[in-house]
Each structure stands twice: as C-alpha cells, then as structure tokens.
C-alpha cells in the first residue's frame, strides 16, 4: 500500500489561542534614560501623548491609574494601571482599550531603560497580550501581527520623539498617513 498507513509525524505545535502572546524587542535611542523616562510616565507633563496634545488624566491612585484619549482615535478610552515606576530605569503598566479594538482584552507593557554609553539607551519593551478566548489560529495570527505592528510603530515614534522632538513625530505621522496634512 506504499506507506499509506504508516504513522505520520505529528503536526508541529500550533499557537495556543488561550495563552497570552508575548512580544519583546529592544531599540537603541540616542538619549540618556533620564530623557526617555518622562515620555513613558503618564504622570509627567512630557509624556508622549500629552506632548502631542492628547489628554491624559489620573483617575486613581495606589496604584496610579490613568485614562487617555487620542486625537487619532477619539471614540476610544485608553485605560492604564501603573505597576512599576522607577525613574530612569523601568516603567510598566496594564492597559485596556474601551471599547476593545480587535480581539485584545488587555495587555501588560513593560519598558526597561539601560544606559549603553555615549549618552545612548537600550530601551527594551515587553508586551504581554491577553486576547478573547476561542480564537482560531488565523485570528490569533492577525492579532499577533496587529500587536507587533503597534509596538514597532510606538517604539519608532518614541525614538523620534526622544531624539528629534515632538514636532518631528507629528511630521512623521503625516508622512505615513496617520495625520492629515497641515
């Protein structure tokens, strides 16, 4: 029978749609950690969203909680609960978007800042995403792609902001079609 009934090797393990997705990457920013940290800290007036004119309001304490609105997504509320805030070293928070975008329920985002000499910093970002239960593997792949794209876009803008200023970030958003032309 030409091997029709031979035992076939198991399919490679697929993604577990019930498990959180973890995305981790690092980027070099040509600024010291003390200049980058305020761009991450929701309580700081230099926070990247506030610097672009988006409101960020503290709505709770112990732990600190914030609500933000983006001019690019005015119908969404971004809710953040700060887990770690060590100036110049680390910042981490739980995040939810209301109403949800895609299949994401919430995420945990952690940023560490490591000085690497010559006034530069290695910023490591880790994002652990929990999606709605019951996703197919195809839906999960879409969510992974969306989350990866969002993280890379955020890190690119944070690098531009730290190195060149907020006006350059706004110009960059216009260049890539995320903002209308001036």
N, C-alpha and C positions, 0 to 999 in steps of 0.2 A: 504494500500500500504506500510505498515511497515516503514513509515517515509521517503520514497524515495524523497518526495517533501518538506520535512522540510527545513527551512532556515538553511544553513550550516554556521558555524562561518567563518569569513574572514581568509584567509591565513595570517600567521604572516608577518609583513612588511619585505620586502627584502632590499637588499642594493641598493642604488641609484647609478647607474653606472656613472651618470653625476656629482655627488658630489665628492669633494676631499676626500681622505682617510686620516685619522689622526691616527698615531701610536705614543704612548707616553710611555716611560718607564724610570726607574731610575736604577742606578748601583752605588755601593759603590766602591770607589777607595782609596787604602791606600796611598794616597799622598795628599798634600795640593793643593788648587785651583791654586796657583801660578805655580806649577809644571805641572799641566794638561793643563792649558790655552794655552801655546805655541804649544802644539800638535794639537790644533784646528785652530790656527791662521795662515792663508795662508801666511801672510807677514813675519812670523817668520821662521828663518832657522831651528828651531827644529820641524816644522810641521811634522806630522806623515808620510806624503807622501815623503817629502824631505828627512827625516831621513832614508827612505828605498831606496833612490837613484832615486826617481821619480822626473822629472822636474815639477816645479810649477812656472809659470811666471805671473807677474802682467801685465794686458793688458788694464787697465783703472783705473781712479780714480774719486772720487766724484759721485757715490760711488766706493769703491775699487772693481775691477773685476780681476779675476784670471783664467788662463787656466792651467789645469794639464793633465799629461799623466801618465798612469800606465804601468809598465812593464808586468803586468798580463793581460792587455787589450790594446795592442799597437795601435790598429786601432780606438780607441775611444778618443774623446776630452771631458774632464770634465770641464764645464764652471760654475763659481761661481760668484755671485754678493753679496757682504757683505752688510747685513742690520744692524747688531748690532755687535759692538766690544768693550766690556767693560772688560779690562784685569782683570783676576782672577774671573770674575763674570758671563759673558754671551757672547756668540758668536752665530750669526745667519746669514744665507745666503740662497739665491735662487740658485738652482742647476739645470743644464741641462746636458744631455749626448748627444753628437753628434757623429755619428748618434744615434738615440734613441735606447734604449735597452728595449725590451718588448713593452708595451703599454703606458709607462710613458712619459708624455710631459715635466713636470718639478716637482721640489719639493721645499719645504721650510723647512730647517732644523734649529732648534734652540736648543742650549745647554745652560743650566744654571748650575753653579757650586756653591754648598753650603757647607761651612765647617761644619763638624759634630763632631769635637773633635778628639783628639788623632792623629792629622795630616791627618785625612781622609776627603774625599769629597763625597758628594752625587751629582753625575752628572745626571741630568735629560735631556733626549733627546726627542724632539718632531719633528716628520716628517710629513708634510702635503703634500700629493702626488696628483698631477692632472694627470689623465690618458686621453687617447684619448677618444672622445665621441663615444657612440654607443656600448660599451662593453656589452656582455652578462653577466649574473650573474656568470657563470662559469669562464669566462675570468677575471672578476673582482676578484674572489676568488684567481685565480692564481697570479694576480698582488699583492694582499694583502699578500699572502704567500711569494712571492719573496721579497717584500719590508720589511717584518718583518724579514726574514732570513738575508737580507743585513744589517739591523740595528743591529741585535743581533751580527752578525759577526764583524761589525765595533766596537761596544762597547766592545766586548771581546778583540779585538786586542788593542784598546786604553787603556784598563785596564792593559793588559800585558805590553804594551809599557811604561806606566807611572810607573808601579811597578817594572818591571824587565829589561826594556831596549829594544831597537830596535832589537838587535840580537836575543832576545828571541821571538819576534814577527815573525821574518823571520824563525826561527826554528819551531815555531808553524804552520806557513803556509806550511812548508814542511811536518810536521806531518799529516796535514789534506788534503794533496794532492793539495794545491794551488800553490806550487812552486816545481820545480824539485829538486831531492836530490842533495846535494852539491858534 
